[in-house]
Amino acid sequence: MTSLHDLTALEQAAAVRAKEVSPTELVEHALHRIDALDAGLGAFITVTPERALAGAAAAEARVREGGELPPLLGVPTAIKDLNNTAGVRTTFGSTAFADFVPTVDDAVVTRLADAGTISVGKTNTPEFGFPCWTDNDLVGSARSPWDPSRLAGGSSGGAAVAVAAGFVPVAQGSDGGGSVRIPASINGLVGIKPTRGRISNAPYGSEVTGLGTSGPLARTVRDAAALLDAMAGPEIGDPFWAPPLPPGETFLALADREPGRLRIGRYSESPMPGVELEPEVAGAFDDAARLLEDLGHVVEDVPAGLLDPAVLPSFERVWALSATTLPVPPDRLDQLRPLTRWMRDRGLALSARDAMEAMFALRVFSRQFVRATAGFDVLLAPVLTMTPRPIGWFQADGEGAPDFERQKRYAAFTALFNVTGQPAVSVPLHWTADDLPVGTMLVGRPADEATLISLAAQLEAARPWAHRRPAVWTDSR
């Protein structure tokens, strides 16, 4: 029998419009699964049943009234706990903000509500989103539904778990160094990091560095594209903005369009020196290249030597700068976790000249890299260097700096494209022998999510993945 969580987001929205299912039924189903199953997975920091059910009742009233309805009306979703939600606790994954309740919504939260989605709560994230794995002192680790002894990735780990476990069909994440694509890879999902400026970071955001952006997590390309449609668009005063799609076009429609014959560059050069792919990951990367060739695309190796050795240290300095402005009261600094304190201290130790030179170096490199790869329609790259890591792996050598060194070896490819601002997608094309997902990254030209979405949909049609579900999927408790 088909359960409500077997339906994609678009199928749920269609069922609501056809009055085959009510928004209340969808929300109640999502809340029941969270209540029954999330204790062992750690997808959520805060669940908001009263607010979600009130939203569902309002959505039902709109259906009864008729008229034009938002595209995703009644679809349950969730907001990452790095994003401000007016009237709902927002912790940023830190005990220093355990009781913080914002008075404003982030722009992306408003856009998702305007599209008709109903948030059932705030998803788990590491403290201020700095690590590529999700754990905090509020609710603990986000664990992969495919193997709960493994970490779900980060920093959008909770959002990915919520989708992969069938709590919600789609969820909002954010990505400053890989934080949508990493958990998408680990949890067998589609994760899109849009081009810089595609989704507004208003009213606060990370405009100084330009690294971070929100992005969708979903089981299918079409759902991810529909959520991107809902999230995309600038706000007045944004410092970056991507050119809009032509009038009448949508990202969802692009998922139903053939990409044509593309020139695709195999890219496996990492800013992290000495990086090697685990055999399973290397095999997944090679297999993706063969699949693209089988689909008629031209796949060539990208010439080596495009990376300036200054890229990694410059990125690390800019990443640390993000920690210098954390709004933590002085009397709560001792509540910060070792990695956050180390990152903050490192950023505060930089001189103004150090900071400006690092940002300048990244901007210069970005222009050079995008220019050097402009002959390719898409780049193909690994998401991670290793299969999903067990609980405790990142801190095995110690907290703070040793943890960060392990993260750099593990997630050695994703941050490059936050630096350049290019759009990138993780697609779940491979599973290991012990049934762990391994994602593959597609990277587009600046502002060209269109080609990525069309190509990702072609890959999904050639090798479907949405039917692959972890064991918890069928748990009906």
N, C-alpha and C positions, 0 to 999 in steps of 0.2 A: 504494500500500500504506500501511496505517496503521502509524505508528511509535509506540513507547511514549509519546513525549513529545506525541503528538497527543491522548492521553487527558487529560481533566480530572482534577483531584485526586480527585473523587468517583468517576469511572470507574476510576481506578487502584485506589482502595480497594475498590471492588466486585469488580474482577478478582482482587485478592488474596484476598478472602473466598471467592470462587468457585474458588480455586486454578487460575485461568487464567494467572496470572503470579505470580512470586515477588517478595517484597521485594528479594531480592538482584538479580534481573534489573532491577528498576526503579532501584535505586541504582547498579548498574554502568552502566546506560544514561546516567543523569545524570552520573556521573563521567567517562564517555567524552566526552560532549558538552562538558563544562567543559574537559577537558584539550585537546580538539581546537580549540575555538572561542573560549575566553575571553581569550586573549592580546590580541585586537584589540578587546575590549569592556570589560574591566575590571569584571566583576560581582563578583569575589571578591578578598578580601585573604588569606584562609586557607582552604584546602581540606583536609578531614579524611577521606581515603578509608578508612583502617584503622578509625577509629571508626564511620564510616557503615556499612561492611560488617559490623562486629560487631553493630551495631544491626539490620541486615537479617537476620542469622542468628538473632538473638533473636526477631525478629518472625516468622520462619518457624517457629520452635519453637512459638510461641503458636498459629499457624494449625494446626499438626499436633495440638496438644493439644485443640483445639476449645474449646467454651464461648463466652462472650460476649467479643467482640473490640472494642477501641477503634474509634471511627468512621473514623479515617484511618490505620489500621494499614498500615505499609509504604510510605506516601507520602513521597517525598523532598521536603525543604524546605531552607530556609537561614535563618540567624539574622543579623540586622544586627550589625555589629561595634561598635555602641555598647552592646550588651547583654552582661552577664557570662555566661560559659559555663565552668563548673567544669572544669579540666583542659585547656581549649582556649584558645590565645592570643587575647586580646582587646585590640586596639590603640587603640580609639576613634578610628581614623584618624590617629594621631599617632606620629611616630617616637619621641617621648618615652616611649611605652608599647609599643614594638616587640616587647619580650620579656615583656610582662606576661601572666601566666597566673592567672586568678582561682581561688579555692577554692570559690566558691559559684555557683550558677545564679541568674539573675533569675527571678522567679516565672513570667513568661510563657514562659521557656524550659522550665521544668518542666511547665507546662500543655500545651505543644505535644508534649512527649515523652509525657506521659500519654495524649494523644489518639492516639498511635501513629505520629506523623510521625517521620522520620529526617532529621536535619540532615546535609547534606553539607559544610557549612563556614560561614564568616563572610563576609558580603557587604560590599562596598565602601561607605565613608561618608566624607564630609569630616571634617576634624579636629573632634572633639567635636560634630559635627552642626550647627554654626552656619550654614554657607551653604545656600542653596537649590540649589546645584549640587555635584556630587561630584568631588573631586580631592584627592589628598594626596601626601605625599612617600614613601609606601610602595609604592604600585602605580600611581599616576597617576590618570587620569580614568576615570569610568564613562561609556561612550559609548552613544548610542541605537542599538539594533539596526536601526532604520529608516533611519538615516543616521549611520554612525560618525564623521562629521565634526562631529556635534552632541553636545552634552552631554546626559546622561540625566536631569538634574535631581537634586535632593537634598532632604533628606540621605539618603533611602532609595534613592539612585540605583542602587547595586549590586543591591539586592533586586529593583527593577523590571526591570533588565536580565536578571537570572537567570530571571525569569518570561517576559518578552517574547521572549527568545531560545530558550526551550524547554529550559532547563537543569533547572528544577524547575517544577511546575505552580502552586505557591503559595509565598509567602514572607512572613515577618514583617518589618514596617517599624516606624518610629516617627515621630510627627508632633508637633512643638512649635510650628510656625508654617506648616505646609503640607507637611511632609516626606514624607508618604505620598501626598497628593493631587497634588503637583507632579510627581513622577516617574510617577505613574499617568497623568496627562494626557499627558506627553511620550511615553510608551512604549505607549500604546494599551491600558491596563489599567483594571480596577476597583480603586479604592483607598478604603478606609474609614477615616476618623478617627472612632473611637467617641466617645460622650459622656464627659465627665470622670468618672472613677471606674468606667467599665465594665470596664476591664482594669487590674489592679493594676500599680503601678510598684515593688512591693517587690523586694528589701529596701532599695534606695537611692532611685532614682527622682528625680523633679523636683517633689516635693510642695510646696515653698516657693512656687513660682510657679503651679503648677497648669496649666501650658500643655501639657506633653507627655504623650503616651500612645502605646502600641503600637497597631498596626492592620494588617489584612491587605492584601496585594496579590495579585491573581488575574486570570485572563483572563475569568472568568465571574462573574456575581453569585452564583450558587449556591455556587461554590467559595469566594468571599470570605465568604459567610455561614457556611459550614461552618467556615472557619478562625476566624471571630469566635466561633462557639460554643466552639471549642477554647480560645481565648485568654481569654474573658470570665470575670469573677468576682473578688470582692475577696479580700484576704488579711487575716487578723486584724491590726488596728492601722492599717489604711489610713485616711488622713485624709479621703478622698473615696470614695464608692461610689454606683453607680447602682442603682436598684431593679431586681431581677431580673425576667426574663420570668415570666409566670404559669406555674404548675406544668404540665409537659408540653409547653410551647411551646419552640421553637428558632428561631434566626434563619434556619436553612436552610428550615424549614417556611414561614416568612414569605415567602421568595422564590417560593413556589408559590401565593401568595394574592394575589388582586386587591386593589389599594389602595383601590378605590372612587373616587368623584369628589372631587378635591381642589381646594382654593383655593391657588394657587401664586403667590408674589410674585416678580416680576422685580427682581433687586437688582444694581445696577451702580455703587453709590456706594462708593468706596474711601477708606480712611483716608489714602492717599497723595494729596496735592493734585495737580491737573493731569494725572491719569492718563487716557490714551486707549487704547482697544483697537485693535490692528492690524486692518485690514479682514478678514482671514481669521478672526480670533478673534471679532470682532463678528458676522460672518456665522454662525459656529458657534453663538453665543449666541442669535441671533434664530431660527435654525433649530430649536434645541432648544425654544424657546418655542412655535413653530408645531407641532412634533411633540406637545408636551404638550396643546395645544388640540385637535389632531386626535384625541387619545386620550380627549377628553371632559372634560378638566380646565379649570377657570377660571384664566386667567393674567392677573394685573394687575400694574401697576408698583407697587413699594413707594414710599411717599412719600419724597421727598428730605429731607435735613436731620436724619437720625437720628444722625449721627456728631458727637461732641464733638471739637473740634479738638485736645483734649489727649490723645486716644486714641493717636495715633501716637508722640508723644514719650514718653508713659508706657510704651507697649509696648517701645520701644527701651531705656529704662532698665531695665525688668524683664528683657528679653532679655540685656542686658549683665551684670546681676546673676548670671545663671547661670554666667558665666565666672569669677566671683570665687572660687568654691570648687573650681575644677579641681584635682585632687590631683597637681599637677605638682611634683616636687622642685625646689628652687631652682636646683640645678646643671643642670637641663634646660630651664629657661624659654627659653633661647636657641634651643631646637629647635622652639618653637611657630611656626606660620606667621604672617605679618603680620596677617591678619584676626583670628586668635585673640588675638594680643598686643594689638591695638588694642581688641578687645572687652573683654578682661580689664582693661586700663588704664582704659577708660571706666567699667567697673563699680566698680573700686576707688576711682575719684575721686568716686563718689557719697557723700554723707553718709547717715547712718542716716535722717534725716528725708526726704531725697530719695527713698530707696528705699521707705520706708513710704508716702509720698504717692503714688508711682507705682502701687504695688500697690492702694492704696485707690481711686485714680481708675479703675483697670481694673475693680474689683469694682462700683463704683457704676455705671459705664457699662454693664457686663454686665446688671445688673438692668433698667436703662432700655431697653436695646436689645431684650432678650428680651420685655419687656412690650409694647413698641411694635410688635413683629412677631408677637405671639401670635395675631392673627386669621388668619394664614396657616398652612396645614398644612405647607408646604415653601417654602423660598426657592430660587430659581434664580439662580446667579451664575457668572461666569467663574472658571476656576481661575487662569489666567495672562493677562497683557496681550498677550503676543507668542507667536509660534510658537517651537519649540525653537531655542536659541541655539548658535552655532558655538563650537568649542573656542577659548578665549582671550577670549571676549566680555566676561566679567565683570571681567576685569583690564585691559581696554583703556585705562582712565583711570588705572590705578594700583592697588596693592593696599591692603588695610585699608579706610579710610573710603570711597574711591571705589568699591571693589568693593561695599561694603554699600549705597551709594546706587543702584547699578545693580540690585542684588537687590530693593530696595524698589520700584523702578519695574516690575520684571518680575513679581514675585509680590505684587501689590498687594491681593489679596482674601483669601487663605487664612488669614492670622494672626488676622484678626478673630474667627474662630470657635474658635480656641484660647483667645482671651480670654474669650469667652462660655461656652466649654465645650460648645457644641452639637455633635451629631454631624453629619458631613458626608461626602459620597461624591463621588468623581470618576468619571464614566462616559464611555467613549470613543465619542461619537456622531458625530464629524466627522474627516475626513482632508483635508488640503490638496491642492491640485492636484499637488504634488510628493510626495504620499503620506506626509505627516507627521501623526501623530495630534494632535488638539486635544480635550482633555477639557472636560466641563461639570460644574459643581458643583451638587449638591443638598444643602440644609441643612435639618435637622429641628429640631423643638422639643426642648428638653432631654430626654434619656433616651429619645427616640423614634426609635431606629434602625429599629424595625419598619416604620414608614411609608416610610422611605427605601429599605429593602431591597425592599419590595413594589413601590414605584414604579420603582426601578432595574431590577428584573426585568421589569416591564411594558415599559419602554423597550427593554431587550435583546430581548424577544420581537418588538417592533414593528420594530426596526432591528438585527438581529444583527450582532455584531462579532467574535466569537471566530474566525471563519474568516479574518479579515484577519491576515496574518502577515508579518513581515519576511523578506527573502530568506534570512537565515541559518537560518531555521526548517528549510528543506529540505536544508541542508548535512549530509551524512552522513559527513564525515571521522571 
